[in-house]
């Protein structure tokens, strides 16, 4: 065998997916609450949209948040003064609908959490989004429109140019027919109204 036959070449780069709905998301992964979970139940819903505002068929949206008291279900959050809710993990996962690009989570309204640099962060949830054609996941946050005073003082939100902060604030939805408050948050890629994504 010659050296030409034994040399190895780099594997070509690959994009992510499309395999999310087959392997990474199961029914019920987007429901973070149980009857024992404390706090105000809310529903977060929206669509994942591309630069032409067409829906993205196979996105995977992951949610991470604090509980209603502002405590994360994580060993790094070891505050003694804020008891953790044992019936709330704070993590959920939802594949976008193939026909509409929609996603949704049933969760609780999170409490404010400390900022590593001091002060408090407004109630928010963190999202990680992956989709076909993306080499890396993207990261963003959802803030709530009924927390204006806390939003105005949030260190992370204040680090975003004022004209772009609105892309991180959900919209309140008319809750007629729903037993819980509903917030809408569309995840938009590219364009003048692109969602702010964070380099983490």
N, C-alpha and C positions, 0 to 999 in steps of 0.2 A: 504494500500500500504506500503510495507516495505521500509526501508532506501536504500536497494540495488537497488530498482526500481526508486528511486528519485534522486540518485546521478548522476551527469553529468560527462562525460569524455571529455578530450580535443579533439578538432577537429583535424584530421590528417593533416599534412602539405600538401600543394598543390603546384604543379608547375604552371607556367604561361601558359595560353592558352589551346588549340588552338582556338582562337576566333577573332584574329586580323582582318582578312579580312571581317568578318561578321559585326563587330561593330565599330572598331576604325579607319579604313581607308576608305576614299571614293575617287572616281575618281576626280582628280584635286587638291587634297590636297598637291601634290608634286610640284605644280606650284606656286611659290612665287611672281611672277611678274605680272604686268598689263601694259597696254600701258602707264600709267602715271608714272610708277616706273623709277627712275633715276639710271644710272650706266650701266656698261657693263654686258650684259646677258651672263651667262655661264650655262653649263649643267654638273652636277655631276652624275656619274653612277658607278655601281659596282655590286658585288655579296656578299652575306652573306654566309660564308663557315664554316663548322665544322672542327673538328680536323683531319678528314680524307680527307679534302678538297672537301667533297660533299656539295652541296648547302643545305641551311636551308630553308625549304618550307614555313614557316609561320612567319618569323621574321617581326617585326615592327620597322622601322627606323624613328626616329624623328630628325629634323634638327633645329638648333637655331643659328642665326648669326646676326651680325651688318649689317647695310646698306652700300652703297658704300662710304659714308663719314665716316664710322666707328662709327655710332651711333646706339644704341640698341633701339628698340621699347618697352621701359619699363620705368616705372616711376623712377626707381633707376638711370637711365642715364639721368640726368637733366642738362647736360652741355649746357650753353648758347652759347658757341662759335661754337658748331657743330649742325646745324639745322637738325632735324630728317626728313626723307622722309615720308610724310603722306601716301604714296601709297605703303608702304612696311612694313609688320609686322615682317619679319625675322623668322617666324616659318612655318615648313612644316612637312608633315607626309607621309610615303610611306610604304605599305606592300610589302614584297619581293614576287616576282613571284613564284607561287607554283611549276612550272616546271623547273625553272632555278636558283632561289634564287636571281634574279637581282632586283635592285632598281634604281631609278633615281630622280633627282630634277632639275627643271629649276629655276634658281635664278639669283642673281647678284654677281659679285665679291665683297666681303666685303672689307672695308677699315681697316686700323690698328686701334686698340683700346688700351686705357691705361691699364697698369697692376696695380692692387691694391698696389703692393709694389714699384711702380715707374717704369718709362720707358714705352715703347710701346710694345704691342704684335703684331706679324706679322698677316696679314690677314689670317683668319681661319674660319671654321665653326665647331660647336660642334654637336656631334651626341649622341643620346641615342638609344640603341638597346635592344629590348625584344624579346624573342622567347620561344617556347614550351620547357619545361624541365629546364628553367632558373628560379631560385627562386627570383633573383633580376635583374634589368636592368643593362646594362653596359654602360660606358661613354667613348667616345674618341673624337678626333679632326681630322680635315682634314686641312693640310697646302698645299700651292701651290708651285709647282716646279719652277715657274717663279718669286718667291719672295725670292730668295736665301739670299740676304743681310739682309732682315728683319727676315728671319728664323734663320739666324746665331746669331741674337741678341735677339730672343724671349725668355723671362725668363722661360716659361713653357716648351718649346722644349728643352732648355738647361738643364732642370732638369731631362730629360730622358737620360739614358746611350747612348753614341754616337752610339754604334752599333745597337741600337733599334730605333733611330729617324726616319730612313727611312720608318718605318711602318706607320708613321703619315703623310707622304708626298704623295699626289696624283701623278698620272702619266698624262702627257699631251697625248691626243689621237689625231691621225690624223683626222683633221676636214673635210676631203673631204666628201661632201654630207651634212654637217651640217652648219647652218647659224651662230652658236655661238661656242666659244671655248668649248672643252669637256675635262673634267678631270675624270680619272678613279681611284676609291678607293675601293678595295676589303676589306671587314671586315672579318678577319681570327681569328678563335678561336683555341687556343692551337697550338703546334708545334713550330719549331725554328723561323718561320717568323710570329708568332702570332702578331696581332695588339696590340699596347700598349693601355691599358685601365686605366682610372684614378679612384681613390677612392675619390669620391666627396659626 
